[in-house]
Amino acid sequence: MKKRIAVLLLIVMAMSLVACGGANDSGTDLVKVGETTINESELEQYLAFTAFIQGIDITQFPEESMVAIKTQMLDDMIAMECIKQHFTGKEGDVFPETIDADLKTFMEEAKGTENINDYLKANKISDEILTDFFYNQYYRQAYFDEVEKGMTTLDADAKAYYDANLDSFKVDEVTASHILVEKEATAQEILSKLESGEKFEELATVYGTDGTKDQGGSLGTFGRGQMVKEFEDAVFAMEPGEISEPVKTEFGYHIIMLADKNQGTRTYEETKDSIISNLVGQEAQKQVIELKGSAKIEYLTEEYTAITEG
C-alpha cells in the first residue's frame, strides 16, 4: 500500500493540471505547533499544491472566501503536524526501507514532466514543500493504520452499520447508450437501419448530435434523477438488450439502447470495504481532534484562529 503512494500521486498530478494564483513570498509566521512554526509562504504553497492535486481552480473563489479557505488549509496543516509529532521516534513504523529512493523517483518524475514543472515554478512551490507533501502521505497512512488496528470491533461495527442503514445501500441504476437527433424522421431512419443489422455504436457516430457520439452514444451508468423525465421514464422501463422507439425530450429525439439494469440492495460484502473505510476515517478524525487538543498550539496572528470542532 505505502509503496504505491508515490506512483498514485504522480498519476493524479498528471491528470489534475489547473491554474492557481502564485504563492506569496511573505514568510510571516502564522502558528506554532510544539516547536514547529508554519509560516504564510508554506501555507500558500501547500494550498496551491493541494488544489493542484485535487483538480481545483482556486481562482474561481471570490477574494472574501480565501481567508476561510486558507484557515481550513492551515487547520489541516496543524493536524498533519500533530500526526507527525505523534510518530516522533517511531519513524521506522511510518516509512518503508525504500523511502529515500522513492522520494528521489517522485521528485525526478514530478520535475521531469514539463507541465507539472512549469506549474511548480509558476506557483513558487519549493522542493521542501514537495518533500513534505510526499512524506505526509506515509504519516497519514500510518496514522490510519494505527487507528484501524485499535478498532477491535470494527468488523462487527461495520455489519451493524450496514444493517441499520439498508436504505442507503439500495441501488437503482442503468447502463445505456443513446443516439440524439433533431427530427423524428431521422430517428425512424436510424431504427430502420438498426432493424436491418447495422451497429448502434456506428450509427451513433454518424447521426449523433451531442458529445456522446464520439463514444458510440455511451451514457455510462447512472441513477434516477440524472436525466430529463421523459428520458428517465423510458430507460428505466426498458429491459437489458432492448432498443427504444424514438423518445422526445427538450433536446430532440433519442433512440435508447439499454445495456444493463441494476436494481435492489448492495450486499454487505459489496459494501464492507467502503463502510470500514468510512468508520476508520470518522474515528481517525476524532482522534486527530484529541491530538490537537493535547498539543501546544499557538496562533501568531489575528488573521488566522483555531477552527471550532463540531
Secondary structure in CASP SS format (residue, H / E / C, confidence):
PFRMAT SS
TARGET T0000
AUTHOR 0000-0000-0000
METHOD secondary structure of the structure
MODEL  1
M C 1.00
K H 1.00
K H 1.00
R H 1.00
I H 1.00
A H 1.00
V H 1.00
L H 1.00
L H 1.00
L H 1.00
I H 1.00
V H 1.00
M H 1.00
A H 1.00
M H 1.00
S C 1.00
L C 1.00
V C 1.00
A C 1.00
C C 1.00
G C 1.00
G C 1.00
A C 1.00
N C 1.00
D C 1.00
S C 1.00
G C 1.00
T C 1.00
D E 1.00
L E 1.00
V E 1.00
K E 1.00
V E 1.00
G C 1.00
E C 1.00
T E 1.00
T E 1.00
I E 1.00
N E 1.00
E H 1.00
S H 1.00
E H 1.00
L H 1.00
E H 1.00
Q H 1.00
Y H 1.00
L H 1.00
A H 1.00
F H 1.00
T H 1.00
A H 1.00
F H 1.00
I H 1.00
Q H 1.00
G C 1.00
I C 1.00
D C 1.00
I H 1.00
T H 1.00
Q H 1.00
F C 1.00
P C 1.00
E H 1.00
E H 1.00
S H 1.00
M H 1.00
V H 1.00
A H 1.00
I H 1.00
K H 1.00
T H 1.00
Q H 1.00
M H 1.00
L H 1.00
D H 1.00
D H 1.00
M H 1.00
I H 1.00
A H 1.00
M H 1.00
E H 1.00
C H 1.00
I H 1.00
K H 1.00
Q H 1.00
H H 1.00
F C 1.00
T C 1.00
G C 1.00
K C 1.00
E H 1.00
G H 1.00
D H 1.00
V C 1.00
F C 1.00
P C 1.00
E C 1.00
T C 1.00
I H 1.00
D H 1.00
A H 1.00
D H 1.00
L H 1.00
K H 1.00
T H 1.00
F H 1.00
M H 1.00
E H 1.00
E H 1.00
A H 1.00
K H 1.00
G H 1.00
T C 1.00
E H 1.00
N H 1.00
I H 1.00
N H 1.00
D H 1.00
Y H 1.00
L H 1.00
K H 1.00
A H 1.00
N C 1.00
K C 1.00
I C 1.00
S C 1.00
D H 1.00
E H 1.00
I H 1.00
L H 1.00
T H 1.00
D H 1.00
F H 1.00
F H 1.00
Y H 1.00
N H 1.00
Q H 1.00
Y H 1.00
Y H 1.00
R H 1.00
Q H 1.00
A H 1.00
Y H 1.00
F H 1.00
D H 1.00
E H 1.00
V H 1.00
E H 1.00
K H 1.00
G H 1.00
M C 1.00
T C 1.00
T C 1.00
L H 1.00
D H 1.00
A H 1.00
D H 1.00
A H 1.00
K H 1.00
A H 1.00
Y H 1.00
Y H 1.00
D H 1.00
A H 1.00
N C 1.00
L H 1.00
D H 1.00
S H 1.00
F H 1.00
K E 1.00
V E 1.00
D E 1.00
E E 1.00
V E 1.00
T E 1.00
A E 1.00
S E 1.00
H E 1.00
I E 1.00
L E 1.00
V E 1.00
E C 1.00
K C 1.00
E H 1.00
A H 1.00
T H 1.00
A H 1.00
Q H 1.00
E H 1.00
I H 1.00
L H 1.00
S H 1.00
K H 1.00
L H 1.00
E H 1.00
S C 1.00
G C 1.00
E C 1.00
K C 1.00
F H 1.00
E H 1.00
E H 1.00
L H 1.00
A H 1.00
T H 1.00
V H 1.00
Y H 1.00
G C 1.00
T C 1.00
D C 1.00
G H 1.00
T H 1.00
K H 1.00
D H 1.00
Q H 1.00
G C 1.00
G C 1.00
S E 1.00
L E 1.00
G E 1.00
T E 1.00
F E 1.00
G E 1.00
R C 1.00
G C 1.00
Q C 1.00
M C 1.00
V C 1.00
K H 1.00
E H 1.00
F H 1.00
E H 1.00
D H 1.00
A H 1.00
V H 1.00
F H 1.00
A C 1.00
M C 1.00
E C 1.00
P C 1.00
G C 1.00
E C 1.00
I E 1.00
S C 1.00
E C 1.00
P C 1.00
V E 1.00
K E 1.00
T E 1.00
E C 1.00
F C 1.00
G E 1.00
Y E 1.00
H E 1.00
I E 1.00
I E 1.00
M E 1.00
L E 1.00
A E 1.00
D E 1.00
K E 1.00
N E 1.00
Q E 1.00
G E 1.00
T E 1.00
R C 1.00
T C 1.00
Y H 1.00
E H 1.00
E H 1.00
T H 1.00
K H 1.00
D H 1.00
S H 1.00
I H 1.00
I H 1.00
S H 1.00
N H 1.00
L H 1.00
V H 1.00
G H 1.00
Q H 1.00
E H 1.00
A H 1.00
Q H 1.00
K H 1.00
Q H 1.00
V H 1.00
I H 1.00
E H 1.00
L H 1.00
K H 1.00
G H 1.00
S H 1.00
A C 1.00
K C 1.00
I E 1.00
E E 1.00
Y E 1.00
L C 1.00
T C 1.00
E C 1.00
E C 1.00
Y C 1.00
T C 1.00
A C 1.00
I C 1.00
T C 1.00
E C 1.00
G C 1.00
END
